Amino acid sequence: LAPETAETHLRRGLVLVQLADFEGAKAELQAALSLGPLDAPWRETAQNGIVEAHLRQRDAELRKAGER
């Protein structure tokens, strides 16, 4: 891995969304956006990943609250 590259953070963030590590995913995807150029073709993917992480985290929290 090349941890200093934006694309590495992007890939790691997208994997973390799938693994339900939403805080980690958001941090990685934000890192990708901050490191990458403004015209990077993957920026929309990173932004959508952040939104997905937020939504999936909220859904998980609602399910957990409903179990109580």
C-alpha contacts under 8 A as a table, 3 or more apart, distances in Angstrom:
res1	aa1	res2	aa2	distance
1	L	8	T	6.99
2	A	5	T	5.87
2	A	8	T	6.35
3	P	6	A	7.96
3	P	8	T	5.96
3	P	9	H	6.85
4	E	8	T	7.45
4	E	9	H	7.94
5	T	8	T	5.43
5	T	9	H	6.73
5	T	32	A	7.55
5	T	35	L	7.14
5	T	36	G	7.82
6	A	9	H	5.21
6	A	10	L	6.19
6	A	31	A	6.95
6	A	32	A	4.17
6	A	33	L	7.00
6	A	34	S	7.87
6	A	35	L	5.25
6	A	36	G	5.17
7	E	10	L	4.86
7	E	11	R	6.18
7	E	32	A	6.42
7	E	36	G	7.73
8	T	11	R	5.24
8	T	12	R	6.10
8	T	32	A	7.60
9	H	12	R	5.10
9	H	13	G	5.92
9	H	28	E	5.06
9	H	29	L	6.15
9	H	31	A	6.36
9	H	32	A	5.04
10	L	13	G	5.14
10	L	14	L	6.23
10	L	28	E	6.47
10	L	29	L	5.33
10	L	31	A	7.95
10	L	32	A	5.33
10	L	46	A	6.33
11	R	14	L	5.23
11	R	15	V	6.29
12	R	15	V	5.19
12	R	16	L	6.17
12	R	25	A	7.31
12	R	28	E	6.61
12	R	29	L	8.00
13	G	16	L	5.04
13	G	17	V	6.35
13	G	24	G	7.02
13	G	25	A	4.16
13	G	26	K	6.69
13	G	27	A	7.47
13	G	28	E	4.77
13	G	29	L	5.16
13	G	49	G	7.68
14	L	17	V	5.23
14	L	18	Q	6.68
14	L	25	A	6.54
14	L	29	L	7.56
14	L	46	A	7.83
14	L	49	G	6.39
15	V	18	Q	5.20
15	V	19	L	6.31
15	V	25	A	7.58
16	L	19	L	4.82
16	L	20	A	6.12
16	L	21	D	5.12
16	L	22	F	6.66
16	L	24	G	6.54
16	L	25	A	4.91
17	V	20	A	5.10
17	V	21	D	5.81
17	V	22	F	5.58
17	V	25	A	5.44
17	V	49	G	7.36
17	V	52	E	7.64
17	V	53	A	5.76
18	Q	21	D	7.64
20	A	53	A	7.98
20	A	56	R	7.86
20	A	57	Q	7.72
21	D	24	G	5.42
21	D	25	A	6.01
22	F	25	A	4.92
22	F	26	K	6.09
22	F	53	A	5.17
22	F	54	H	7.08
22	F	56	R	7.68
22	F	57	Q	6.12
23	E	26	K	5.25
23	E	27	A	6.27
23	E	53	A	7.82
24	G	27	A	5.15
24	G	28	E	6.19
25	A	28	E	5.19
25	A	29	L	6.06
25	A	49	G	8.00
25	A	50	I	7.34
25	A	53	A	6.86
26	K	29	L	5.17
26	K	30	Q	5.99
26	K	49	G	7.73
26	K	50	I	5.38
26	K	53	A	6.60
26	K	54	H	7.98
27	A	30	Q	5.17
27	A	31	A	6.14
28	E	31	A	4.99
28	E	32	A	6.24
29	L	32	A	4.99
29	L	33	L	6.29
29	L	46	A	5.60
29	L	47	Q	7.48
29	L	49	G	7.18
29	L	50	I	6.55
30	Q	33	L	5.07
30	Q	34	S	6.15
30	Q	46	A	7.77
30	Q	50	I	7.79
31	A	34	S	5.09
31	A	35	L	6.06
32	A	35	L	5.24
32	A	36	G	5.80
32	A	46	A	7.42
33	L	36	G	5.31
33	L	37	P	7.77
33	L	43	R	6.59
33	L	46	A	7.01
36	G	40	A	6.52
37	P	40	A	5.33
38	L	43	R	7.62
39	D	43	R	7.57
40	A	43	R	5.66
41	P	44	E	7.35
42	W	45	T	5.17
42	W	46	A	6.42
43	R	46	A	5.12
43	R	47	Q	6.20
44	E	47	Q	5.02
44	E	48	N	6.00
45	T	48	N	5.11
45	T	49	G	6.05
46	A	49	G	4.95
46	A	50	I	6.38
47	Q	50	I	5.20
47	Q	51	V	6.47
48	N	51	V	5.05
48	N	52	E	6.08
49	G	52	E	4.97
49	G	53	A	6.05
50	I	53	A	5.07
50	I	54	H	6.25
51	V	54	H	5.14
51	V	55	L	6.20
52	E	55	L	5.10
52	E	56	R	5.96
53	A	56	R	5.22
53	A	57	Q	5.91
54	H	57	Q	5.17
54	H	58	R	6.16
55	L	58	R	5.12
55	L	59	D	6.17
56	R	59	D	5.02
56	R	60	A	6.10
57	Q	60	A	5.10
57	Q	61	E	6.17
58	R	61	E	5.07
58	R	62	L	6.14
59	D	62	L	5.08
59	D	63	R	6.16
60	A	63	R	5.14
60	A	64	K	6.13
61	E	64	K	5.03
61	E	65	A	6.09
62	L	65	A	5.05
62	L	66	G	6.12
63	R	66	G	5.05
63	R	67	E	6.41
64	K	67	E	5.22
64	K	68	R	6.96
65	A	68	R	5.52
